[in-house]
Amino acid sequence: MQGKQVYEYAVIRVLPKVEREEFINVGIILFSKKAKYIRMIYKLNAGRLNSFSTELDIDLLEETMKSFEKICTGQKDGGCIAQMDIPERFRWLTAVRSSCIQTSRPHPGFSDNMDQSIEKLFMELVI
């Protein structure tokens, strides 16, 4: 699809202790209904996460992020939520939850290259 398209993105966050509401940004989910686009990028920096909290199970976080990715990309082994359409998957991934992995509220943007936009957001907000 040519031309600029509206998109929404959310920042994926790890909260070692949910009750403290402190977090580290670990990824981005970007979605555009018109462009039929959804993608996520994440990076779990073990050193950074462990300096924030030594109680985190990095392997469990990695498994959970892989589950998020399966849902995002609509993989069959991602369960029934992964079989939903793109907007429903984005809304499920960005739903408010009180777990150690959360997302920010969705924010809007405008782009003619979604891959470039998600990479830029990832570099600005996560790395």
C-alpha positions as CSV (number, residue, x, y, z in Angstrom):
1,M,0.0,0.0,0.0
2,Q,1.5,3.3,-1.0
3,G,1.4,6.6,0.9
4,K,1.4,7.4,4.6
5,Q,-0.7,5.2,6.9
6,V,-1.9,5.7,10.4
7,Y,-0.4,3.3,12.9
8,E,-0.5,2.6,16.6
9,Y,2.4,1.4,18.8
10,A,2.9,0.3,22.3
11,V,6.0,-0.1,24.4
12,I,6.5,-3.5,26.0
13,R,7.7,-3.2,29.6
14,V,9.1,-5.6,32.2
15,L,8.0,-4.8,35.8
16,P,10.1,-6.8,38.2
17,K,7.8,-5.9,41.1
18,V,4.4,-4.9,39.8
19,E,3.4,-3.1,43.0
20,R,6.3,-0.7,42.7
21,E,5.3,0.3,39.1
22,E,8.9,0.5,38.0
23,F,9.7,-0.8,34.6
24,I,12.3,-1.3,31.9
25,N,11.3,-1.0,28.2
26,V,12.1,-4.2,26.3
27,G,10.2,-4.0,23.1
28,I,7.7,-2.3,20.7
29,I,4.5,-3.6,19.0
30,L,3.4,-1.7,16.0
31,F,0.0,-2.1,14.2
32,S,-1.7,-0.5,11.2
33,K,-5.2,-1.6,10.3
34,K,-5.2,-0.1,6.8
35,A,-1.7,-1.5,6.0
36,K,-2.7,-4.9,7.6
37,Y,0.5,-4.8,9.5
38,I,1.5,-6.0,12.9
39,R,5.0,-6.6,14.2
40,M,6.9,-6.6,17.4
41,I,10.6,-6.3,18.2
42,Y,12.0,-7.0,21.7
43,K,15.4,-7.5,23.3
44,L,15.9,-8.8,26.8
45,N,19.2,-7.4,28.0
46,A,20.0,-9.8,30.9
47,G,22.6,-7.5,32.4
48,R,20.3,-4.5,32.4
49,L,17.4,-6.5,33.8
50,N,19.5,-8.2,36.5
51,S,20.9,-4.8,37.6
52,F,17.3,-3.7,38.1
53,S,16.2,-6.8,39.9
54,T,18.1,-10.0,40.8
55,E,14.8,-11.8,41.3
56,L,13.8,-11.9,37.6
57,D,13.7,-15.3,35.8
58,I,15.2,-14.3,32.4
59,D,14.4,-17.6,30.9
60,L,10.7,-17.3,31.8
61,L,10.6,-13.8,30.5
62,E,12.1,-15.0,27.2
63,E,9.4,-17.8,27.0
64,T,6.7,-15.2,27.7
65,M,8.0,-12.8,25.1
66,K,8.1,-15.7,22.5
67,S,4.4,-16.3,23.3
68,F,3.7,-12.6,22.7
69,E,5.5,-12.9,19.4
70,K,3.5,-16.0,18.3
71,I,0.3,-14.2,19.0
72,C,1.5,-11.1,17.2
73,T,2.5,-13.0,14.1
74,G,-0.6,-15.2,14.2
75,Q,1.3,-18.5,14.4
76,K,-0.8,-21.6,14.8
77,D,1.0,-22.7,17.9
78,G,0.2,-19.3,19.5
79,G,-3.2,-20.6,20.7
80,C,-6.7,-19.3,19.9
81,I,-5.7,-15.6,20.4
82,A,-3.1,-15.9,17.7
83,Q,-5.9,-17.0,15.3
84,M,-7.8,-13.7,15.8
85,D,-7.6,-11.0,13.2
86,I,-4.8,-8.4,13.4
87,P,-6.7,-5.6,15.2
88,E,-8.0,-8.1,17.8
89,R,-4.5,-9.5,18.4
90,F,-3.1,-6.0,18.9
91,R,-5.8,-5.1,21.4
92,W,-5.3,-8.3,23.3
93,L,-1.5,-7.7,23.5
94,T,-1.9,-4.1,24.6
95,A,-4.8,-4.8,27.1
96,V,-4.2,-3.5,30.6
97,R,-2.9,-6.2,32.9
98,S,-1.2,-6.5,36.2
99,S,1.6,-8.9,35.4
100,C,5.4,-8.5,35.1
101,I,5.1,-7.9,31.4
102,Q,2.9,-5.0,30.4
103,T,2.5,-2.5,27.6
104,S,2.1,1.2,27.5
105,R,-1.1,2.6,26.2
106,P,-1.2,2.7,22.4
107,H,0.2,5.8,20.8
108,P,-0.6,7.0,17.2
109,G,1.8,7.7,14.4
110,F,1.9,8.2,10.6
111,S,4.3,6.4,8.3
112,D,4.8,5.2,4.7
113,N,7.3,2.6,5.9
114,M,6.1,0.5,8.9
115,D,9.3,-1.5,9.2
116,Q,11.4,1.6,9.3
117,S,9.0,3.2,11.9
118,I,9.2,0.2,14.3
119,E,13.0,0.1,14.0
120,K,13.2,3.8,14.8
121,L,10.8,3.5,17.7
122,F,12.8,0.5,19.0
123,M,16.1,2.4,18.9
124,E,14.5,5.5,20.5
125,L,12.5,3.9,23.3
126,V,14.2,0.6,24.1
127,I,17.8,0.5,23.1
